[in-house]
Amino acid sequence: MNIDTERLADILKLTRSVAWGTVDILSSYYSGGDKEDELDVQQKKKGGPVTSADLAANHYILEQLQAQLGTEEFGYLSEETFDVKKAEPIAKDWVWIIDPLDGTRDFIDKTGEYGLHIALAYQGRPVIAVVGIPEAGKIYYASKGNGTFVETRDGQVRQIKVSERNVPEEMYLIVSRTHRDERFQKLIDRLPLKGKKYMGSVGGKISTILEQESDLYISLSGKSAAKDWDFAAPELILTEAGGEFSYADGKPVFYNQGDVKKWGCIMATNGHCHQLVCEKATEIIAEIDSNG
């Protein structure tokens, strides 16, 4: 890598600061916008809703990072500025992957279960990540090889680790309350798990694994699929806390590959029986698909 350890530490410090600034922006919109028209809710041509909060947070993140780091060395891949018609990799080794508001529908519906994701990837793999959960007053951050930490609004920081639960029958699955097609529902119904918990936002879901409230998250594409900015930051905060994140066949997830959609089955676990759960899910999906 052409960025040394000391500079990466400085970049992580900057990212944490930007994340807290974004938390303030999102929280102000969240507490102030009681009606959908106040958030200027619009429906994207393809995809979910976007609000003035998404756009304000996106503008702030890009403005802050680009002011400090520029655009010569770094590329920027953000949900709100991504051009589907130009779906090709950004031609840089270092690429920021940003979701300024993950869980927009939860944000609009006032569930409190929304977040923000900021990741820096090197040659397609995340090396710095911050996930902010504004209504919890927390950010989770990690850098490659240095563990995952949680920081609260008062500046307290502690390292955080996944649970020690190591058999599927003791594990809890974290899922959305909605967004489940029939195929996915059949999969999660057949997995031999202790139970299910519910949370919006991918970052929010992964934070429950870090907090040892759950142990397993699954993304199974159907007519649509999750995208780079849904996963890049959550992946690193999970793996640096002892978890594992991969396709069900064990292959790693690469980002900034052109097509930002992550097709297939992606498994995020506390790591203690990752391969076993992946194999079981693969087996169940094959059976579901063969039965039509």
N, C-alpha and C positions, 0 to 999 in steps of 0.2 A: 504494500500500500504506500502511496506517495504522500500520506499525511501521518506525521509522527504521533506517538501516544499523547504527548503533552498537548498538541493542538487538538486532538480528538477530545481530550478532557475539557478544553476550553469551549469546543463546539457543543458538547453536551451541556455545559453550564449555560451557554446561550440558549439552547433548545428548551431547557427547563424554564428559563426566564420568559421566553416567548410563550410557552405553554401556560404559565400563570397569567400572562396578559390576555391570552385567548380565553381562559377560564372566566376572567372578569367580563369580557365582552359577551360571552354566551350567557353568563349568569344575569347580566343586566337586561338582555333581551328576554330571557326566560321569565324573570320576575316582573318585567314591565309590559310584556305583550300578552294581554288577556284574551285578545281576539285574533283570529287567524288573519284578518285584514291588516292588523297592526304589524304582523310579521311579513306582510306582503307575500303570502304563500303562493307559489306557482308550481305547476306540474311540468317536469321535464318531458320532452318528447319521448324519450326512452328512459325509464327509471322512475324514481320516487320524487317526492316534493322537494323544493328548495325554498329557503326563506331568506329574508334580509339578514338574519343572524348568520346563516351559512356564508353569505357573501362578505359580510363585515369581518368575520373571523378569518376567512380565506385571505382577504386583502391584507389584514394585519400580519398574519404569519408570513406571507410572501414578502411584504414590505420590510419586515424586521430581518428576516434571514438574508434577503438580497442586499440590504443596506450593509450588513456586516460581512457577508461572504461573497457577494457578487454573483455573476452568471458565467464567468469564464471557466471556472473549475467545476462548478456545480450545475446540475440540471434540476428542474423542478417539475414534479408530476403530482398535480393536485386534482381532486375530484371536480372542483368548480371551474378549472381552466383547461381540463383535458379535452382535446378535440378528437372525437370518435372517428372523424373522416381521415385523420392523420395518425391512425393507430400503428405507429412504428416506434421502436425503442428510441429513447433519448440518447444521443451519441456521446455520452460522457460516462466515465467510470463511477463518478460520485453523483447520485441522484436523490434528491429529497422526495419522499412519498408522503402526501399530506391528505388527511380527511379532516377538514376544519370543524365539521359537525357530523359525527357518526350517530345515527339514530334520530334523523330529522323528524320522523313520524312520532316518536316518543317525545321529542322536544315540543312539537305542536300539541300533542295530547296531554302534556303536563304530567307525564309519569315520573319525570326526574331521571329516567334511565337513558341518558345520552352521554356522549363523550367526544373527545378530540384525539386524533392520532397524528403524530409527527415522527417520521423515521428517516434516517439517512442510510442509503444502501450503497455498497461498493460492489461493482460488477454483479448486480442483481441480488445481493444478499444483505440483510440489514446489519448494521454495525452500531447504530445509535437509535434509541427509540424512547419516546415519551407518550404515554397515554394519560390523558386528563379526564377525571370524572367530576365535573363541576359541582353537582349537587351533593357529592360526598366530601367535597373540599380536599380532594387528594389528586396528586399526580404520581404515576408509577414511571420509573425511568431505568434504563439499562444501557450499558455499552458492552460490546462483545468481549467476553472473558472476564468481566468485572462484577457480575452479579446484578440483581434487581433490587431497587430501593423504592420505598414509598415515602412521599413527602407530604406533610399536611400544611395548611395555610399558615400556621404559626411558626413554620420553619423547621419543625422536628422531622428528622430523617431516620428511618430504620431499614435494615435489610429485610427482605421478605422471601419466604420459601413456600413451595407447594406442599400439599399434604403428604403423609406417609402411607395413605391407603393404597394397598398393593394387590388387591384382587377385585375383579369387576363387580362382584356381588356386594362390595362395600362402597362402590363409587357412585357419585352423584353426577348426573348429566345436567348441563346448563343449556337451556334452549330459549328461543323467543316464545312469547305467548301466541304469536301469529306467525305468518310466513312459513307454514309447513305444508308442503304438498303431500299427496297420498303416499308416494314412494318413500319420502323421508319419514313420515309418520309410521309406516310399516317397519322401517329400519329401527327406529328408536324404541318401538313397542317390543321388538324381539331381542334387543340387547339385554343380557342378564345383569341389570344394574340395581342398585339399592333404591334409587328414586330420581326424580327430576326436580330441578329448580328453574325459575324463570327470570329472565333479565333481557332488557333491550340493549342494543349497541354491542358490536363484537368486542370492543375494548372493555365494556362493562362486564361482558361474559367472562373474558379472560381474567379480569380483576377478581372475579369470584373464585377462580382457581388459585390465584395468588393468595387470597385471603383464607384458603382452605375450606371454603363453603361448598365448593364443587370440585370435580376432578376431570371432567371430560366435556369437550365441545366438538361438534361435528358440523361441517359444511358439506352439503350434498347438492350439487347443481341440478337444476331441472330445466325449465324453460329459460331461466336466467341463472346468473352465477355471481358470487361475491367478486370483488375487484381488488386490485393491488392495495389500494389505500385502506381497505377493510382489514387487511392482514399484516402488512409489513411491520408496523409498530407493535401490535399485540403479539406477534410471533416472538420477537426478541425479548420482550419483558417476561414472556412465559418460559422460554428456554433458559434464560439467564437465572431464573428462579428454580431451575431443576426440572422443568417440564420438557415435553417434546412436541414437535409440530412438524407434520409431514403429510404428504399424500398417503392414502391408505396402503399403497404398495411400498411405502417407506422412502420414496423419492423426496428430495427437498423441494421447497417451493421457491422459484426464482421470480423476481420482480423486474419491471421495466423490460418486458419482452415483446412489447408491441401490443398484443391483445391483452388488455388489463384484466379480462375476465378469467377467474380461476375455476375452470371446468373440472368436474370429477368430484371425488370425495377427499376432503382434507380433515385430518384428525388432530386435535389439540388435547393433550392429556397431561396429568401430573408426572408422567414419565415412568411410573413404576411397573406398568404392564402395557406399555404403548403398543408393542408389536402384537401382543395377544389380542388386544381390542381391535387393532387394525385388521388382523386376520379374520376375526369374527364378523366385523362389519362388511368386509369384502365378500365373505361367504354368504351372508344374509342378502346383500345387494344382488349377488349373482342369482340367488334363488328367487328373489322378487322379480327380477327382470326376465328370468326364464319362464315364470308363470304368467307373464304378460301384465 
